[in-house]
Amino acid sequence: MANEIVRTLNYLCMGNETDWGQLPDPATYFHIPVLNYTVVAIPQERTADPFVGFMGQAQRNTPMYHVAGRLTAPLYGWKPTNLSTSIMQFLIDWGFGNQQTLATPSKFAEWAEGPNVANKRHLGLRVDQATIMGSADLKTFVIDLALQGQSEVGSFSAQTLPTNRNKLVEPQFPAGVFTLNGSTIKLKSIQLTVARKLQVEWLNSTTPYLILATNYLMGFKAVPAKNADTYDAYRRNIGSTEYTGVLEITANHNGTGSVDTTNTVATITMNRLGWRGTGEVGQKNQIAFQEIDHIGLKPDTSDQDLTIVYTES
């Protein structure tokens, strides 16, 4: 038996689609190092259960399917071959950009499993939910994308990987900066999430005919040390409390960026954070922390709940 799969040898290559659900010709590929990739074909079952004079079910078929799963990756500052931006920018823009767009940008992905044992190509991938997570325990920043897509095919040869993968350096959580209402605060962890609530419709097709965003719901959670009664007072307030938050993520591009620079920097500005609750964190004989929970609100003067600027330093 020579075809057993060792998962550490699997890898992901991706590309941008021009037409939803169609592999471009020619297709441009780039390598995306991931911590996890679980996108697979999801059958939509039909099991008939008519009155035919016996117990049990006599038939089952799959009239339709789509693809779904998750992609989790560190927010690398590295620019892979064939991609004009950093991996960090590619993934954050895919997950958090195009805030007022129904037909959001789609990608194709090739999961080299084996490789060349059970390779899978997924077409028409769109982001249903995106989450950026960082913490002192995790020590880095990662992005988790819940994906929905149109179709899956197999039986193709895996792409050749670039030879400079040793330049991959994860972003360091201590290098992150969070500013609340103009004041920098130290955090134990952060979590920024956007849910688009994709609606999947097959109509009379075997694969989805439509996958469209129906909303843009942003939430932000942060855990600072408790050293004042600021958020206790918020809980007693009647009305609403709003402020601006800025998250800055710095990742080493290791020579793949502009000359005389070291890092790719993503500055994410949450223009209107609506405070919606505080949880107390910590056991007896531990330092007290608070989890502050926010909803992202859209400014009247902009289409964007948040803005993202990329620089190199």
N, C-alpha and C positions, 0 to 999 in steps of 0.2 A: 504494500500500500504506500504509494509515493506521493499522494496528493493531499496529505493532511496539511491544514493551514495553521501556521504560527502567526498570531495576530500582530505581533510586533513588526512583521514584514509588510503589512498593509499600508497603503498611503493614498492620499487624495490629490487629484488634480482638478482644477475648475476653469471655467471661462464664462464670458459674458454672452448672453443670447441677444440677437438682433430681433428675431421673431419668437414670441413665446412658444416654448415647447419644441423648438426646432434647433438642431445642431447646426451652427454656422458652417459655411463652406467657402473658404477654409476656416477651420476652427483654431483659435489661439488659446493655448493652455498655459496655466501657471500652477506651481506646486503650493498647496496650502497645508502646512503641518498642523495636525489636529490632535487633540487629546481623546476625542471620541467622535465617531460618525455612525449613526444608527438608522439612516434613511433606507427604507425598503419598500417594496410594493405592498400595498394594503388592499386585499380583496374585499369587495362589497358582496356579501353572500346573499343568496336567495335559496331558502330551504322550504320547499312546498310541503304542506301538511293537510292534504285533503282527507275527507271521509272515504276511505277505500276498504274498510272492513278489517283492519288489523292495527295493532299498536306499534309505535315506532315511526320512523321517517324513512321514506323510500328514495328520496333524491335530494341532491344539493348541487348548485352550480354557481359560477361566478360570472355574472353578466357585465360587471364593471370593476375597475380598480383605479387607485391613484397611488402616489408615493408620499411618504411622510416619515419624519424622524428628526433627530437633533444633530447639530454640529457644534462642538465645543472646542475652542482653540485659545491659546494665549494671544494677547494683542501685541504681536511682534512688530517692531519698527523696521524690520528687514523688507527690502524690495526684491521679490523673486524675479527671475528671468521672465520676460514677456508681460510684466505688470508694471505700469507707470507709477503706481502708488505703493505705499507700504501695505503689508497685510493688515495692519491695524486700521488704516483708512478704508481699505476695501471692505472689511467686515463691518466696521461701524457704520459706514455710509449705507451699506446694503440693509443693515438692521434698523437704523434710526433715521435715515434720510427719506426724501420724497414723502413728506408728511401729509400732503393733501392729495396724493395720487391714489387712484383706485387700482389701476393695473401697474403695480410696483415693479421695479426692475427684476428680471429673472436671470438665473444662472443655470448652466449645466455643470454636472459634477461626475467625475469618473473615479469610482472607488476600486483601486487595484487590490483585490482580495486574493491572497496567495503569495505574490501576485500571479495573474494569468491562470488561476484555478476557477475562481467564481467572480470575475470582474463584473461590475455593474455600472451602467451609465444612467444617470437620472437627468431628466429634462424638465424644464419649466419650473424650477425651484424658486419659490417666493417665501419671504420671512413672515411667519405668523406672529411670533413673539421673539423679542431680542432682550437679553439681559447682560449687562456688564457687571461683573463681580470682582471685588478686591478686598483683601483682608490681611491683617498681620499674621494670621494663622496660615493662610494660603501663600502669603509672601509675594504674590504677583497679581496681575489683572488678567482675567479671562473673559471671553464673550461666549454666551450660549445662545444658539439660534434654533428655534423650533420652526421646522420647514414643512411646507406642503408643495407638492409638485404634480406634474402631469403624468409622466410615464417612465418606465424602466426598460432598458435593453441590456443584453449580455453579448458574449462572443465577440470580443474585440481585444486587441493587444494593449497592454498598459503603456502609458507614456514613460519616456526615459526621464529620470530625475536629474535635477541640476547637481553640479559637483561642488557647490559652495554652501552646502547645508550646515557646515560647521559654524557659519556666521550667525546662526539663530541664537538670539539672546532674549530671554523673557523680560518683560517690563518688571521693574522692582516696585513693590507696593510702597516702601519708604520714600521712593522718589515721587509719588503722587502728591498732589496738592489740592486741598478742598477749601474753598472760600465761601462763606455764608454772610450775605449782606456786607461784603467788603472786608470781612475779618477772616483770617486763616485759622482753621481749627484742626486739631489732630483727631484722627478717627481710627477706631479699631477695625471697622469694616464699612463698605459701601455696597449698594445694589441699586442700579438704574435699570428700569424695565419699561419696555413699550410693547403693548399688545395691539395688533392691527385687526384682530378678529376676521381673518380670511374666511370668505364664504366659498365653498367648493360646490360647483354645480356640474353634473354630467350631461343634463338634458338627454337626448337619445344618442349618446356616444358611449363607447366602452371605456374611455379615459376622460378626465374632466374637460369640459368645454369652456368653463369659466373658473378662475380662481381670483377673486377680487377682494381688496381690503374694504372693510365697512366701518372702520373706526381708527382712532389713534389715541390710545389711552396710556399716559405716562405716569410712572410712579418712581419715587426715590426714597430709599431708606439709608440711614447713616447711624453709626454707633459711636458717639463720643463719650469720654469720661464725664461723669456728673460732678461738676464743681460749682454749681450755682442752681438757683431755683427758677431759671429762665423758662424752662419747658413746663414746670409745675404751674407757673403763672399762666402760660398759654392754655392749660387745661381748664383753668377757672374763667377764662375769657369767654364772653358771649360775642358772637360775630365770626370774623375770619381773620387769620394771620397769614400774611404773604411776605415772601422775600425772594431774592435772587441767589442762586447757587452756581458755583463754577467748579468743575472737576477738571484737573489737568493730569494727563497720563503721559509719562516720558518713557520711551523705549529706544534702546540702542539699535541703530541701523547697521552698525558694524561695516562701514565703508561702502554700503550700497546706496547711500543718499548723496547729497551735494558735497562737493569737496570742502574741506575745512569745517565740517560739522560732524557730530557724533550721534545725535539723537533725532528721532522723529517725535514730535510733541502734538498730542491731540488736546485741544482746549474745548470742553463741552460746557456751554452756558445754558442753564435752565432759567429761562427768563421770568417765569412766574411759578414759584413753588408754593403751593397751598398746604400749610401745616395741617395734618389731620389726626395726630395722635402721638403719644409718647409711651413707651414701655420701659419698665425698670428691669435692668439686666444685672445679675450678679448674685452670688450665694453669700451666706454668712462668712465672715473672715476673708472677703474678697473686695477689691476696689469696685465701687458702684459705677455702672455705665447706664446709658439710656439709649434706646432705639427710637430715633425720631423718624416719623413716617410722613410722607408728603404725596400729594397728587400734583401732576404737572398741568398747568392751566395755559391756554393759548392766549397770547397778547392780542388785543383788538387790532393793533397796528402791524401785525405780522402773521404770516401763515405758519410760522414755526414755533412749536412749543419749546424747542431747544435749538441752539445754533452750535455748529462745530467748525473750528478753525484748525488747520494743520500747519505746523511750521517745523523747521529744522534748526537745531542749535548745536 
